[in-house]
Amino acid sequence: MASDSDKKLERALDLMRRVPPQNTNKHLGDLIDLCPSLTEELLSAVDQPLSSKTDDLKEQDFIICDYNRDGDSYRSPWSNLYYPYISDGYHPPIQLRTIEEELNEAFKIYMDMYYGEEALSSVYVWDIDNGFAAAILFKKTMIGENSGCWDAINIMEVTERLGRPSHYKLTTTVMTRMRHKDEESGYEMNIGGSLMRQKEEDLPSDNGHTVNIGQLVEGMENNIRQQIESVYFGKTRDIVNGVRSLTNLSQKKQFSRVMNAELTGAISKRKPLE
């Protein structure tokens, strides 16, 4: 039987799934104020819009999230230091740190290909049983009359198996927010949402994991990008057309009746096959 704490957490997570992504931080803070005992569980379970800090040593920005957080400090993938500085935070072992550095370099190239300028990427690696896990993060923000934000959180779990292909489990969450404001008319539109998909695959890893991880993330993000454009934007157009048509509805109905009558007449005139 679930405890009171488990029930509270389940209800809190259910509530967070229903709020717009742009309001996630505010509502998460309100829930933590209401239930301080669930702070760690909520911070680790709720995907929040990504933000960033600056690595003063390397003079590079990096993405901050729960996967590189230790208390109130965040580890930079570039220098491996925490900001604000702490001496006892988690640092990946040398072998995993090498993988982390390789993935960061690889996904910087990927980011330039797919996200362009003003985007940020960061990869964080930690150890798990029989392998390792990686958080592969991207953030792109556009500012102006047409503004928007794309936050991609890819969590890859890699299980290494002696003499057999490695097992890869990828969980990707994309949070997107778009805003259009026409200064002349004062019209403003805000659209936001999130989408999560998961995939598992066994792949040979004799030459390392970087190529396998890169191909899986690329395929998943491309698939989500296509779904957002074709399904969700398509549904938005259907809803808008349903609540207010651009053409006279009576004319559309009359045209439909004429077309149906002509089609019925054409079918009735066909000679039966002998």
C-alpha positions as CSV (number, residue, x, y, z in Angstrom):
1,M,0.0,0.0,0.0
2,A,1.4,3.4,-1.0
3,S,2.4,5.7,1.8
4,D,1.1,9.2,2.3
5,S,4.4,10.6,1.0
6,D,4.2,8.5,-2.2
7,K,0.6,9.6,-2.8
8,K,1.6,13.3,-2.4
9,L,4.5,12.8,-4.8
10,E,2.2,11.1,-7.4
11,R,-0.4,13.9,-7.2
12,A,2.3,16.6,-7.4
13,L,3.8,15.0,-10.5
14,D,0.4,14.6,-12.1
15,L,-0.2,18.3,-11.5
16,M,3.2,19.3,-13.0
17,R,2.4,17.3,-16.2
18,R,-0.6,19.6,-16.7
19,V,1.0,23.0,-16.5
20,P,2.5,24.9,-19.4
21,P,6.3,24.4,-19.6
22,Q,6.9,28.2,-19.4
23,N,5.4,28.1,-15.9
24,T,7.2,25.0,-14.7
25,N,9.7,26.8,-12.4
26,K,7.0,28.9,-10.7
27,H,4.7,25.9,-10.0
28,L,7.5,23.7,-9.0
29,G,8.6,26.3,-6.5
30,D,5.1,26.6,-5.1
31,L,4.8,22.8,-4.7
32,I,8.1,22.7,-2.8
33,D,6.9,25.5,-0.5
34,L,3.7,23.4,0.2
35,C,5.6,20.1,0.6
36,P,9.2,20.8,1.7
37,S,9.7,17.0,2.4
38,L,9.3,16.3,-1.3
39,T,12.0,18.7,-2.5
40,E,14.6,16.2,-3.6
41,E,12.1,13.9,-5.3
42,L,10.4,16.8,-7.2
43,L,13.7,18.3,-8.3
44,S,14.9,14.9,-9.6
45,A,11.6,13.9,-11.2
46,V,10.4,17.1,-12.9
47,D,12.1,18.2,-16.1
48,Q,12.5,22.0,-15.8
49,P,13.3,24.5,-18.6
50,L,17.1,24.6,-18.9
51,S,19.2,27.6,-17.8
52,S,22.9,28.3,-17.9
53,K,25.9,29.6,-16.0
54,T,29.4,30.8,-17.1
55,D,32.6,28.8,-16.5
56,D,34.9,31.6,-15.5
57,L,38.1,29.5,-16.0
58,K,37.2,28.4,-19.6
59,E,35.1,31.5,-20.4
60,Q,32.3,29.3,-21.7
61,D,28.6,29.0,-20.8
62,F,27.2,25.6,-19.7
63,I,23.8,24.3,-19.1
64,I,22.7,23.7,-15.5
65,C,20.1,21.1,-14.4
66,D,19.7,18.4,-11.8
67,Y,22.2,16.2,-13.5
68,N,25.2,18.4,-12.7
69,R,23.9,19.8,-9.5
70,D,25.4,19.3,-6.0
71,G,23.5,21.3,-3.4
72,D,23.4,24.8,-4.8
73,S,26.5,24.4,-7.1
74,Y,26.7,23.1,-10.7
75,R,29.6,21.3,-12.4
76,S,30.9,22.7,-15.6
77,P,31.7,20.1,-18.4
78,W,34.5,22.3,-19.7
79,S,36.7,22.7,-16.5
80,N,35.1,20.0,-14.3
81,L,34.8,22.6,-11.6
82,Y,31.7,23.6,-9.6
83,Y,30.2,27.1,-9.6
84,P,29.9,28.3,-6.9
85,Y,33.0,26.4,-6.0
86,I,32.8,23.4,-3.7
87,S,35.6,20.9,-3.2
88,D,33.6,17.7,-2.3
89,G,31.1,17.6,-5.2
90,Y,30.8,14.5,-7.5
91,H,33.4,14.2,-10.3
92,P,33.3,11.3,-12.7
93,P,36.2,8.8,-12.6
94,I,39.0,9.4,-15.2
95,Q,37.6,6.9,-17.7
96,L,34.1,8.4,-17.6
97,R,35.5,11.9,-17.7
98,T,37.3,11.0,-20.9
99,I,34.0,9.8,-22.4
100,E,32.3,13.0,-21.2
101,E,34.9,15.2,-22.9
102,E,34.6,13.2,-26.1
103,L,30.8,13.5,-26.1
104,N,30.9,17.2,-25.4
105,E,33.2,17.8,-28.4
106,A,31.0,15.6,-30.6
107,F,27.8,17.3,-29.6
108,K,29.2,20.8,-30.1
109,I,29.6,19.8,-33.8
110,Y,26.0,18.4,-33.8
111,M,24.7,21.6,-32.1
112,D,26.3,23.7,-34.9
113,M,24.7,21.5,-37.5
114,Y,21.1,21.5,-36.2
115,Y,20.8,24.4,-33.8
116,G,23.0,27.1,-35.2
117,E,24.2,30.2,-33.4
118,E,23.2,31.3,-29.9
119,A,22.6,27.6,-28.9
120,L,24.2,25.8,-25.9
121,S,25.1,22.2,-25.4
122,S,26.4,20.3,-22.4
123,V,27.0,16.6,-21.7
124,Y,27.3,15.1,-18.2
125,V,28.3,11.5,-17.4
126,W,28.0,9.4,-14.3
127,D,28.5,5.8,-13.4
128,I,25.7,3.2,-13.0
129,D,25.7,-0.6,-12.5
130,N,27.5,-2.3,-15.4
131,G,27.9,0.9,-17.4
132,F,27.3,4.6,-17.4
133,A,24.6,7.2,-18.0
134,A,24.8,10.5,-19.8
135,A,22.7,13.7,-19.9
136,I,22.9,15.3,-23.3
137,L,21.4,18.8,-23.2
138,F,20.6,21.4,-25.8
139,K,19.1,24.9,-25.4
140,K,18.3,27.4,-28.1
141,T,16.5,30.7,-27.4
142,M,15.3,33.2,-30.0
143,I,14.5,36.8,-28.8
144,G,12.4,39.3,-30.7
145,E,9.0,39.8,-32.2
146,N,9.0,36.0,-33.0
147,S,10.6,34.5,-29.9
148,G,10.9,30.9,-28.8
149,C,12.9,28.4,-26.9
150,W,13.8,24.7,-27.5
151,D,15.1,22.7,-24.5
152,A,16.1,19.1,-25.3
153,I,17.0,16.7,-22.5
154,N,18.4,13.3,-23.7
155,I,19.2,10.8,-21.0
156,M,21.2,7.8,-22.3
157,E,21.8,4.7,-20.2
158,V,24.5,2.4,-21.5
159,T,24.9,-1.1,-20.2
160,E,28.1,-2.8,-21.3
161,R,28.0,-6.6,-21.7
162,L,31.1,-8.7,-22.1
163,G,31.2,-10.4,-25.5
164,R,27.8,-9.0,-26.6
165,P,26.6,-5.7,-28.0
166,S,26.0,-2.9,-25.5
167,H,22.5,-2.0,-24.6
168,Y,21.4,1.6,-25.1
169,K,18.3,3.1,-23.5
170,L,17.5,6.7,-24.6
171,T,14.8,8.9,-23.0
172,T,14.3,12.2,-24.7
173,T,12.2,15.1,-23.5
174,V,11.7,18.2,-25.6
175,M,10.1,21.4,-24.1
176,T,9.3,24.1,-26.6
177,R,7.8,27.6,-26.1
178,M,6.9,30.0,-28.9
179,R,5.6,33.6,-28.7
180,H,4.5,36.0,-31.4
181,K,3.6,39.6,-30.7
182,D,2.5,42.1,-33.3
183,E,3.5,45.5,-32.0
184,E,1.1,47.3,-34.4
185,S,-2.1,45.5,-33.5
186,G,-1.1,44.4,-30.0
187,Y,-2.0,40.8,-30.8
188,E,0.0,38.2,-28.8
189,M,0.1,34.5,-29.1
190,N,1.8,32.0,-26.8
191,I,2.2,28.3,-27.5
192,G,4.1,25.8,-25.4
193,G,4.3,22.1,-24.8
194,S,6.5,19.1,-24.0
195,L,7.0,15.7,-25.6
196,M,8.8,12.6,-24.3
197,R,9.9,9.6,-26.2
198,Q,11.9,6.5,-25.4
199,K,14.0,4.0,-27.4
200,E,16.1,1.0,-26.6
201,E,18.6,-0.7,-28.9
202,D,21.6,-3.1,-28.8
203,L,24.6,-2.0,-30.8
204,P,28.2,-3.2,-31.1
205,S,30.6,-0.9,-29.2
206,D,34.1,-2.2,-30.1
207,N,35.1,1.2,-31.3
208,G,33.6,3.1,-28.4
209,H,30.2,4.6,-27.6
210,T,30.3,8.1,-29.1
211,V,29.1,7.2,-32.6
212,N,26.3,5.0,-31.3
213,I,25.1,7.7,-28.9
214,G,25.3,10.4,-31.5
215,Q,23.2,8.4,-34.1
216,L,20.6,7.5,-31.5
217,V,20.2,11.1,-30.3
218,E,20.1,12.5,-33.8
219,G,17.4,10.0,-34.9
220,M,15.3,10.7,-31.8
221,E,15.5,14.5,-32.0
222,N,14.7,14.5,-35.7
223,N,11.7,12.2,-35.1
224,I,10.4,14.5,-32.3
225,R,11.0,17.6,-34.5
226,Q,8.9,16.1,-37.3
227,Q,6.1,15.0,-34.9
228,I,5.9,18.5,-33.4
229,E,5.6,20.1,-36.8
230,S,3.2,17.6,-38.5
231,V,1.0,16.4,-35.6
232,Y,0.9,19.2,-33.0
233,F,1.0,22.2,-35.3
234,G,-1.4,20.4,-37.7
235,K,-3.8,19.8,-34.8
236,T,-3.5,23.5,-33.9
237,R,-4.5,24.5,-37.4
238,D,-7.5,22.0,-37.3
239,I,-8.7,23.6,-34.0
240,V,-8.4,27.1,-35.4
241,N,-10.2,26.2,-38.5
242,G,-12.9,24.5,-36.4
243,V,-13.6,27.5,-34.3
244,R,-13.5,30.1,-37.1
245,S,-13.5,29.2,-40.8
246,L,-11.8,31.5,-43.4
247,T,-14.6,30.7,-45.9
248,N,-18.4,30.9,-45.8
249,L,-19.5,27.7,-44.1
250,S,-22.9,27.6,-46.0
251,Q,-21.0,27.8,-49.3
252,K,-18.7,25.0,-48.1
253,K,-21.7,22.8,-47.2
254,Q,-23.4,23.6,-50.5
255,F,-20.2,22.7,-52.4
256,S,-19.9,19.5,-50.5
257,R,-23.6,18.5,-51.4
258,V,-23.0,19.3,-55.1
259,M,-19.8,17.2,-55.2
260,N,-21.6,14.3,-53.4
261,A,-24.5,14.5,-55.9
262,E,-22.2,14.5,-58.9
263,L,-20.2,11.6,-57.5
264,T,-23.4,9.6,-56.9
265,G,-24.6,10.3,-60.4
266,A,-21.4,9.3,-62.0
267,I,-21.4,6.0,-60.0
268,S,-25.0,5.2,-60.9
269,K,-24.2,5.7,-64.7
270,R,-21.4,3.2,-64.7
271,K,-22.2,-0.1,-66.5
272,P,-21.9,-3.2,-64.4
273,L,-19.0,-5.5,-65.2
274,E,-20.0,-8.5,-67.3
